[in-house]
């Protein structure tokens, strides 16, 4: 089995196309995408100026006063630029503003504009208002005099601004997303080619005729592919940081966890590609997997961060990996990365077990 492991690794080193695609192609993509798309896209969105039109259709005195005072407070603090209009003009005002808000009784209607970032910001502001207002009204309904004891002084804020210490560039974004790409494309395609190459080079018969069992051949190919997985992750992370100035995590521990997550996911992708190759030995497996993998990566926002489909992208493995990596690199939250790592190891073990059973069944059949 030792010779099979060494031969598998040598086959990777002798493959010019495999070396280029696994080690150099992701770094090239990181440089070009991170450089040329920096002016076109932004990795961290800013809200910008919000022009808000509002009206009060019908409401009791307390609700109307609190609603208007809330908006005026946001206006005076420079959070938004507010303009009060009549209920008849709210529709037209909504077309010329970032958003519009109408109070009718206890119901608040938000007319959203075309900017999704500003829409979410306005919705978040008024979701917070509804919660706080609801808490006040509940207190008043129990004890009407409680309103007199509520301290409305807002001189002291409990909110403090804090910078992450770095600005996330498109180079940082693509340093992560291209690492996710090579996990699936490089590892899965490498696994799918493990047996296909033996058939193409007419060496499979020599392997099966050797005294080495099919099980040892299978395990040897998996172990022999491990250095490839480590090299491709190391190549993309080192070139992105040392040559292109990209940033991953702010701590050494975070970077180690990120690399471990990527390697473990590469192992699962490798086992998946090899299993498909075992199940479909007479079909060119890479040709089948290539479009599937490209589609998954494309709709996971790997190539363009805004290209996602709600309800579909959320369940794709590359999307989940991208989100876990973003949580770790931007917010230093390791929970998702640890979870993905554990899942990847479990999937790897299950797929290897299924592949081993497949190899044994084939051997017994013969």
N, C-alpha and C positions, 0 to 999 in steps of 0.2 A: 504493500500500500504506500510505502514511503516514496517509491519511484513514481507512482501515479500522482501523488501530491506535488512532487517536484516537477513532473512533466506538465501538470496543469498550470502551474505558475510560469514555467518556461514558455508554454504556448501563449500565455497572455503577453509576456515580454516580447515574443517574436511577432506578435500581431501588430503591424503598423497602424491599421485602422482602429483596432481596439485601444491601443495606447493613446492615439490622438483623441478619440472620442471620450475616453475615460479621464485622461489627465489634462489635456490641453483645451479641448472644446469648451468645457464649462467655464474655464478662466477667460477664454476669449470672449464668450458671451457676456460674462460679468463686466468685462472692460467696456465693450461696445454698447451694451444696453445701459449700463450705469452712467456712461459718459454722454451718449447722444440723447438719452431720454430724460436727463436731468432738467433740461429746459422745457420739456414737453409735459412731463408728469411730475407729481410731487409725492414723496413717500409719506409725509405727515401733513394732513390737510389743515389749513387755517380757516376759521369761520368767516372772517372779513366783516364788513359793515352790514348790519341788519336794519333795513327800513321796515317798520311795522305799522300797519294801519289797524285801527281798532274802533269798535263802536259798542254801545250798550243799547240793546233793543228793548229789553224790559228786565227789571230786577228790583229787589227791595233796596232801601237806602243803604243798608250796611254792606250788602254784597256789591252794589255798584261802586260805593266809595272805596272799598278795599281793593276791588279789581282795578279801578282807575289809579289808585295810589301805588299799586304794585307796578303798573306799567310806567307811571311817571318816575318812580324810583329807579327803574332800570334805565330810563332815558337820562335822568340826571347823573347817574353813575357812568354813563357812556357805554353801557352794554348794548343798547339798541337806540335807534332814532325813531321815535313814536309820533304818530299823527292821528288825531281823533277825527273820524268822519261820521256822517249820518248813516243809519242802517240801509238807506236806499243806495248809497254810494259805495258800500263795502265791497261789492263785486268788482266794480271798476278799479277801486283802490287796490284790491288784491293783485290785479294785473300789473300795476305799476310799482308794487312794493315787493320786498322779499317774502312777506307773508302778511296775512290779515287775521285778526281775532275778533270774534263777536261774542258778547255775553247776552244770553237770553234766559232770564230766570236764574236757575242754578247751572245751566248748561253752557259750556264754552265750546264754540266751534272755531276750528283753525283752518283757514284757507291757505294751503301750501303753495309755494312757488316752484320754480324750476330747479333751484339749487338744493340738492339733497342734504348737503352739510348744514345749510342754514335751516332747512326744514326740521332736521333732527334737533338742532339747537333750540329752535322756538318751541318744539314739542316738549323737550326736556324742561325748559323754563316753566311752561304752564302745567306740566305734570307735577312739578315741585310746588307750584302755587296751589293747585287743587288739593294736594296732600296737606299742606300747612293750613289752608283755609278750612278744610274738613275737620282738622284737629281742633281749631278754634271754635268752630260752630258746634262741635260735639260738646266741648266744655261749656259753652253758653247754654245749650239746651238742657244740661244738667243743672247748672247754676248760672243764671243770667248775670249775677254780679261778678262772675269770674273774669269777665272781659276787662273789668276795672283793674284787676291785679296783673294783667299781662303786660310785661315790660316790652314796649315797642322800640326801645332805643337800639338803633343799629350802628352806633358809633364804633363799637368793637365788633370786628368780624372774626368768626371762627374759621374762616377759610384763609389759608396761607398759600402763596404761590411758591412753587419749587421747580427748578429746572432739573431735567434728567442728567445734566452735565454734558450732553452731546446733542447735536442735531442730526437726525437720521436722514441720510441722503439716499438717492436712488442707487448709488454704488453699494450702500449698506443693504438695501432691499434686495438687490440682485445677487449679492454675495450669499445671502440666505437662500433665495429662491432657486439659484442655479445649483446649490448644494442639494436641495430637494429634488431638482430635476435629475441629477446624476445618480441619486439614490435609486430612482425608479428606472430610468433609461439605461444607465450603465450596468447596474446590478441585475435587473430583471433580464435584460438582453444577454448579459454574460451568462446567466444561468440557462437561458433558452438555447444558447449556442454550445453548451458544454458537451452534449451528446451529438448535436447536429454537425459540429466540426469533425468529430470522429468518423461519422458516416461520410462526410464530404471528402475527407482525406483517406478514406478506405482503411482506417486503422481500427475500426470497431471490432472487426472479426479477429484481429490479432489480440485485442484486449480480452474478448470473451473466450478465446482459445487458451489464454494463459492460465496458470494455476491459481490466479487471484480470483476470488469469488466476486459475483456481481455486486454484492453488498459492499465489499471493500472498495470496488471501483466507484460506486456511488458516493460513499463517505469520503474517499480520497479526493474526488472532484470537488466536493463541498469545501473540504479543508484547504485544498490547493487554490481555491478561489478567494479565500479570506484575505490574503495579502493585497489582492486587487482592490477589495472593498476599502481597506485601510488607506491604500495609496491614493485612491481617487478622492476620498474625503480630505485627506491631508493636503493634497495638491490644491483643491479649490479654496480651502480655508487659509493656507499659507500664502498663496499667490494673491488672494484678495486683500489680505492684511498687509503683507510686506511690500507688494508691488503697486497695488491700487489704492492703498490707504483706507480700505473699508474697515468698519468696526462691527464686531459681533457682540459679545458680552463684555461688561465692564470689569469682571473678575475672572481670575484663572479657573476657579471652580465652575463658573457658568460656562466658560468655553469648553472645559473638559466634558461637562454634562451634554452640551450641544453636540460635540463630536461623538460621544458614546451613543446618543440617540440616533444620529445619522448612520452610524456603523450598524447598530442593531436593526434599524429599518432596512439597511442594505442587505443584511443577512436574510431578513424575511422576503425581500424582493428577489434575491438570488434563489432561495428555495422555491418560490412561486414559479419563477421562470423555468427552473430545472424540472419541476413537477409537470408543468404543461408540456415540456419537451418529452418527458417519459410517457405521458398519456397520449400524445400525438406524434409518435416517432417518425411517421412517414410524411408529415406535413411540415413545410418550412415555418417553424414556430416563430422566429423573429418577424417574419412578414405579417403574421397574425397579430402579434403583440404590439408592434410598432404603432399602428393607428390608434389602438385602444389606449396605449400609454400617452400618446400625444394629446388625445382628446381629454383624458383625465387631467393632465398637467395644464392644458389650456384653460379648462373651465374651473381650475383651482386657483387662478390668478397668478400662476408661476411666471408666465411670460408678460402679462399685463395685469396689474393688480386689481383693476376694476372689472375684469371679465369674469364674473361669477354669476351663477343662477341660484336664487334662493330656493331652498328645499332640495336642490340637486348637488350643488357644490359642497354643501355642508357635510355630506356623507362620503365624499371622496377622500381617500387616504392622503394624497398630496396636500389637499386643503387643510386637513387636520394637522399635518406636520408643519405646514407654513404657520398656522396659528400658534402652535406650541412653540415654534422657534421665535416668533414675534413676541410672545409672552416672556420668553426667557431673555431675549436680547434687548428688548426695549424696557420692559417693566421689572426684570429680574425676578420673575415668578416661575419657579421650577416645577410647579405641580403638573402642568400639562405635559411637559417634557418627560418627567418621570413616568407618568401614566402611559405615554406613547412608547417609551422604552420597554416597559413591562409587557405591554400588548405585543410589541414586535417580537420579543423573545418567545412569548407563548405561541404566536403564529409561526415563527421559525421552527420551533420544536414540533408542532403539529404537522406542518408541511413536510419536514424531514421524515417524520414517522410514516406519513402516508406514502412518501416516495420510497422508503425502505420496504414497505409492504408491497408496493407495486413491483419493485425489483425482485422480491422473493417469489411473488406469484408468477412472474415471467419465467424465473429460473425453474420453478417446479413444473410449469407447463411444458417446458422443454425437457 
